[in-house]
Structures are given as C-alpha cells and as structure tokens.
Amino acid sequence: MLIISKVYLVTICSCNRKCKLRHSVIMRLFLFVIFMFLVGDSYAQKKAVIDSAIDSVDVKIEKYYNTGISDSLRNHLKAQIEHINKYITKDSSNPKAFLQRGIYYSQLGFQVKAIADYDKSLQLDSNESVAYFNRGLAKARFRYSYDACYDIKKAHNLGIDAAENIYKSYCKLYHSQIEKSLLNSN
C-alpha cells in the first residue's frame, strides 16, 4: 500500500517542478501520518502530533517564497521585522517604520504585506517617494500595470531619478492616462 501511494504521489508531483523540490518533505509527512494512524493512543494525541508536523512543513515550505536568499538572511530579515513590529506598537505614526517593514517584507517575497505597509506609509506621509517607488515595483510583480506605472511616475515626480527610466521603458501604454490623472489630482 505504501509503495502504491508513493508512486501515486510522484505521479501527482511530476507535473509541477516546484513539487519535485518538496517531494521529500511531502513524502516524509505522508509516511508520518500513516504511521500515526497505525500506532498511537487517542485521536487527540494523534491530531496534536500531526498538527505539529504540518507546522514544521510550513516552515520548510516558506523557503520557497524567495529562493534567492540564504537562510541566514531570511532569519535576519525576520528578526528586523519583529524589531520594527515592537517599534510600531509603541509609535504607529512613523511612516518610515512602515516603509522599512515593507522593504523587509518585499525582500522576503511577501509582496501583499509589503504593499499594505507602503499604503500605510503613504497614508501617514503622502510625499514619501521611496514608498511610491517600492509600491510600484511590488504592484508590477502582480501585473497591476496601471497602478504600478502611476506609482512609479509619482515617485519620479517626487525626486527618484531611476523611476523615470522604468516609466519610459515599461509604461508607454499608460503615459497619457497617467499624465491626465496627475494633472487632475494637482
């Protein structure tokens, strides 16, 4: 039975390259779950052990969010986020704190959290050019083309020179719309 299940699992995973990377973790979890149901005392004990195993798998899978960074850098960024979280609980009116936490989230690959922090930073200080620029880049990763180009143009207007090259290269389709909306907002 276990051999058939292993073959079935490999068949499911063969269509997805990322799944092949996680095959050993998935296989270990699968065998562990089978073992727990064959051996063990009560349902509650089995469930607690399986939940802790699943939590440890989630920690390992987190490495696949941004494979371009090392474990030590990932741990350093998480520690920095925790430090900033403590600061934000004391002073939630500092736009630079939200901006910095957004940068750390972006480096970890958590673009949705990064965009939320950039939004909060811009609520507190609407002239924060770096927040516009970084939010534009994060939105571009999600293919929010118009919004990304709008933020990049706004960052250029606020003084980031590198934004002009990106705007001219990638935002040709939206030039007239963005220019009109920026004129109407002023």
C-alpha positions in Angstrom: 0.0 0.0 0.0 2.8 2.4 0.8 4.6 1.7 -2.4 1.4 2.4 -4.4 0.9 5.6 -2.5 4.4 6.7 -3.1 4.1 6.1 -6.9 0.8 8.0 -6.9 2.4 10.9 -5.1 5.3 11.0 -7.5 2.8 11.0 -10.4 0.9 13.9 -8.9 4.1 15.8 -8.3 5.7 15.1 -11.7 3.6 17.8 -13.4 4.9 20.6 -11.2 8.7 21.3 -10.9 8.3 23.0 -7.5 6.5 20.0 -6.1 9.6 17.9 -7.0 11.6 20.1 -4.8 9.2 19.4 -1.9 8.8 15.7 -2.7 11.0 14.5 0.2 9.2 16.8 2.7 5.8 15.7 1.4 6.8 12.0 1.4 8.1 12.2 5.0 4.8 13.9 6.1 2.8 11.3 4.3 4.6 8.4 5.9 4.4 10.1 9.3 0.7 10.5 9.0 0.3 6.8 8.0 2.4 5.7 10.9 0.5 7.9 13.4 -2.8 6.3 12.4 -1.4 2.8 12.7 0.3 3.5 16.0 -0.9 5.7 18.8 -3.3 6.0 21.7 -6.0 8.5 21.1 -7.3 10.7 18.3 -6.4 13.9 20.2 -2.8 12.8 20.7 -2.5 11.8 17.0 -4.0 15.1 15.9 -1.6 17.2 18.1 1.4 15.3 16.7 0.2 15.7 13.1 -0.5 19.4 13.5 3.0 20.0 14.8 4.4 18.0 11.9 2.4 20.1 9.4 3.6 23.3 11.1 7.2 22.2 10.7 6.5 21.5 7.0 5.0 25.0 6.6 8.3 26.5 8.0 10.3 24.4 5.4 8.0 25.4 2.5 8.4 29.1 3.4 11.9 28.8 1.9 10.3 28.5 -1.5 8.7 32.0 -1.4 12.0 33.6 -2.3 14.7 31.1 -3.2 17.3 33.8 -4.0 18.1 34.5 -0.3 20.0 32.4 2.2 18.6 31.1 5.4 20.7 33.5 7.5 19.5 36.5 5.5 15.9 35.2 5.8 16.3 34.9 9.6 17.9 38.3 9.8 15.0 39.9 7.9 12.5 38.2 10.2 14.3 39.5 13.2 14.3 43.0 11.8 10.6 42.7 11.1 10.0 41.7 14.7 12.1 44.6 15.9 10.1 47.0 13.8 6.8 45.4 14.9 7.7 46.3 18.5 8.6 49.8 17.5 5.3 50.2 15.6 3.3 49.1 18.6 4.9 52.0 20.5 4.7 54.6 17.7 2.3 53.8 14.9 2.5 57.3 13.4 6.0 57.0 11.9 5.8 56.4 8.1 9.5 55.4 7.9 8.8 52.4 10.1 6.1 51.1 7.8 8.3 51.8 4.8 11.2 49.9 6.2 9.0 46.9 7.2 7.5 46.9 3.7 11.1 46.7 2.3 11.9 43.8 4.5 8.6 42.0 3.5 9.4 42.6 -0.1 12.9 41.1 0.3 11.3 38.0 1.8 8.9 37.7 -1.1 5.7 38.8 0.8 4.6 41.4 -1.7 1.0 41.7 -0.4 2.2 42.6 3.1 4.8 44.9 1.6 2.1 46.8 -0.4 0.0 47.1 2.7 2.9 48.7 4.6 3.7 51.0 1.7 0.0 52.0 1.7 0.2 52.8 5.4 3.4 54.7 5.0 1.7 56.8 2.2 -1.3 57.4 4.4 0.9 58.9 7.0 3.2 60.9 4.6 1.9 61.3 1.0 5.2 62.7 -0.2 7.2 59.6 0.6 8.8 59.0 -2.8 10.5 55.7 -1.9 7.2 54.3 -0.8 5.6 55.2 -4.1 8.6 53.6 -6.0 8.6 50.4 -4.0 4.9 50.0 -4.1 5.0 50.5 -7.9 7.6 47.7 -8.2 5.6 45.4 -5.9 2.4 46.0 -7.9 4.3 45.4 -11.1 5.1 41.9 -9.8 1.3 41.2 -9.6 0.7 42.7 -13.1 -1.2 45.7 -11.8 0.3 47.6 -14.7 -1.6 50.9 -14.5 -1.3 51.2 -10.7 2.4 50.3 -10.8 3.1 52.8 -13.6 1.1 55.5 -11.7 3.2 54.9 -8.5 6.4 54.9 -10.5 5.6 58.2 -12.2 4.6 59.7 -8.8 7.9 58.6 -7.4 9.7 60.3 -10.3 7.8 63.5 -9.7 8.8 63.4 -6.1 12.5 63.1 -7.0 13.6 59.5 -7.7 15.5 59.7 -11.0 15.7 55.9 -11.5 11.9 55.9 -11.8 12.0 57.9 -15.0 13.8 55.2 -16.9 11.4 52.5 -15.7 8.5 54.7 -16.5 9.7 55.4 -20.0 10.6 51.8 -20.7 7.6 49.9 -19.3 4.7 52.3 -19.0 4.4 53.5 -22.6 0.8 52.2 -22.8 -0.4 54.4 -19.9 1.5 57.6 -20.4 -1.4 59.8 -21.5 -3.8 58.4 -18.9 -1.4 58.9 -16.0 -0.4 62.4 -17.1 -4.1 63.3 -17.2 -4.8 61.8 -13.8 -1.8 63.5 -12.2 -2.9 66.9 -13.7 -6.4 66.4 -12.3 -5.1 65.4 -8.8 -3.0 68.6 -8.6 
